Amino acid sequence: MAFHDQENKTVCDGPYDCRRATRHAIKYGADLIKITSTGGVLTDRATGTGQQMEMDELKEVVQSAKRMGRKVASHAHQEAGIIAALEAGVDSIEHGSYAGPASHRLFKRSGAYLVPTLLAGDTVVQMAKNTEILSEAQKEKAIRVGNDMKGNFAKAVDAGVNIAFGTDSGVSKHGENAREAVLMHEAGMDTMSILKSATINAADLIGMGDSLGRLEVGKQADIIATDGSPLADIEELLEVDFVMKGGEIVVR
């Protein structure tokens, strides 16, 4: 679960405990529930990145969250865990490192979004190769999964999966978020689709499409500008020259 307190009351085991944990998180302020339907790269054990939540647990989380008006995101690497989370009704898959044809069909049928977080994958590969921060178990997973993410992301794009921009920052450094756009382009996504993923699609995913994501009368004036067009060169996003937040200029 994404919302943790000091007593770990959102750690759950079994369907009814996961229902309890979901309700607890929302009661104490969570506006989004995030689950881990598969193992993780930075988990310090060699248990892999396969499915780790069962379908009954996933369904209880999703049903409980949606009854209380909350969306559910699932961290997921291997395809079995991606499929299980999508079948349970999550709104998005974060990473989706090994998504394939079966999960692509489910993405399109459900309308769920893939948030690829290529920047997180690239970051952990560099950490594994150039630092001593990671354990041997973490290094093995980081290099394998990080190197596989771009190719599988390209297949998801080709399959027509809905893509929303996201970086998993906290793994990568805050402030480097625009590098995600560069990595998405290197993987084969066109620049217009990347910009749409970071604006229209991202706003839709978080349920704020009525106020964010487009330059329209009545929406929040959250605007950036660059010297050159990111449609021509996506790396223009790495040097933003103008920022307006809620109609107020904060960087000129």
Stockholm file with secondary structure:
# STOCKHOLM 1.0

chainA/1-252         MAFHDQENKTVCDGPYDCRRATRHAIKYGADLIKITSTGGVLTDRATGTGQQMEMDELKEVVQSAKRMGRKVASHAHQEAGIIAALEAGVDSIEHGSYAGPASHRLFKRSGAYLVPTLLAGDTVVQMAKNTEILSEAQKEKAIRVGNDMKGNFAKAVDAGVNIAFGTDSGVSKHGENAREAVLMHEAGMDTMSILKSATINAADLIGMGDSLGRLEVGKQADIIATDGSPLADIEELLEVDFVMKGGEIVVR
#=GR chainA/1-252 SS CCCCCTTCTTCCCSHHHHHHHHHHHHHTTCSEEEEESBCCSSSSSSCCSSBCSCHHHHHHHHHHHHHTTCEEEEEECSHHHHHHHHHHTCSEEEECTTCCHHHHHHHHHHTCEEECCHHHHHHHHHHHHHCSCSCHHHHHHHHHHHHHHHHHHHHHHHTTCEECCCCCTTSSCTTCTTHHHHHHHHTTCCHHHHHHHHTHHHHHHTTCTTTSSSCCTTSCCCEEECSSCTTTCGGGGGSCCEEEETTEEEEC
#=GC SS_cons         CCCCCTTCTTCCCSHHHHHHHHHHHHHTTCSEEEEESBCCSSSSSSCCSSBCSCHHHHHHHHHHHHHTTCEEEEEECSHHHHHHHHHHTCSEEEECTTCCHHHHHHHHHHTCEEECCHHHHHHHHHHHHHCSCSCHHHHHHHHHHHHHHHHHHHHHHHTTCEECCCCCTTSSCTTCTTHHHHHHHHTTCCHHHHHHHHTHHHHHHTTCTTTSSSCCTTSCCCEEECSSCTTTCGGGGGSCCEEEETTEEEEC
//
